[in-house]
Each structure stands twice: as C-alpha cells, then as structure tokens.
Amino acid sequence: MKSKCLIFIAVVFLFSCKNKSHQEAENQPAIQGTWKLISGTINDKKSGRTTSYPMDFSMIKIINETHFAFLKHNKNPKDSSGFDAGGGTYKLKGNDYTEQLQYYKNKNWEGKSFNFKLSLANDTLTQTGLEQVEKEGIDRVIIEKYVKEHN
C-alpha cells in the first residue's frame, strides 16, 4: 500500500510540474498568440514626415514558437483589393525581435530581415523598428501596437 501511495504521489507530482515555455525560461516577453493591430505610426526618414496608419483596414499577426504571419484586409466590404499577407521566421532575444520575411506578394520584400524592439504591457504589444527595402525606396521607422486576442 505504501509503494502504491508513493507511486500515486510521484505521478501527481510529475503531471503537476509545468515546463516553462522557451520565452518564460529566458525572461522574454510572451509573444505567442494572435494579436490585433490597434494603431501604427510611420516616420519616413527621407522626408522626415510622421503619419499614422489610416486604420481603414483590419490586421492580425499570429506568432507561434518559430514563425509569424500577418493577415490584413480592407474594412470596406465593397473593396476586395485591400488584402495583404506575409510571414516567415523570427528570433527573439530579450526585447530584440527580428522578423525574416520569407513569404510576401512583393518579391523585393522577401528575404529581408526587420529588427524591432518589443515592449509588452498587460495585453498590449508594441513593436518599434526600422523598415528598409532599397528596391522600393523604403527607409522608415514604424511603431505598431497590438492587443492580444482572447478566445
């Protein structure tokens, strides 16, 4: 009876121990999940102009353990031309987040790395970084704020 009790305690102990995720183990922001864009700002380095995203679209970013993807569409139900999507792999070290864009409709963007700083406050993720795509003439700092989707 004593050995059965010890086995039972050992099994309960093993199942109650929860492995920390890779992010928690390295004291990194917990970014895995689905995020809805709530605002964005662009600071164009060439013109010096700062503009806010028009937010006439809806966008989510999905992040799993190794990959990210974004899906964006126009909010106007009569305009189906505003769909955009892309994705790839990412690396996260502390608050340094780098996206390696592997899939995108514009091949000038594919294969590019984009470096960001992340901050996480409650359920809001802020991503700040530089987008440079020489072939497109893009050289800008973007700041995007996302709220975590809870289902």
C-alpha positions, 0 to 999 in steps of 0.5 A: 500500500505504501509503494502504491501511495508513493507511486500515486504521489510521484505521478501527481507530482510529475503531471503537476510540474509545468515546463516553462515555455522557451520565452518564460525560461529566458525572461522574454516577453510572451509573444505567442498568440494572435494579436490585433493591430490597434494603431501604427505610426510611420516616420519616413526618414527621407522626408522626415514626415510622421503619419499614422496608419489610416486604420481603414483596414483590419490586421492580425499577426499570429506568432507561434514558437518559430514563425509569424504571419500577418493577415490584413484586409480592407474594412470596406466590404465593397473593396476586395483589393485591400488584402495583404499577407506575409510571414516567415521566421523570427528570433527573439532575444530579450526585447530584440525581435527580428522578423525574416520575411520569407513569404510576401506578394512583393518579391523585393520584400522577401528575404529581408530581415526587420529588427524591432524592439518589443515592449509588452504591457498587460495585453498590449504589444508594441513593436518599434523598428526600422523598415528598409527595402532599397528596391522600393525606396523604403527607409522608415521607422514604424511603431505598431501596437497590438492587443492580444486576442482572447478566445 
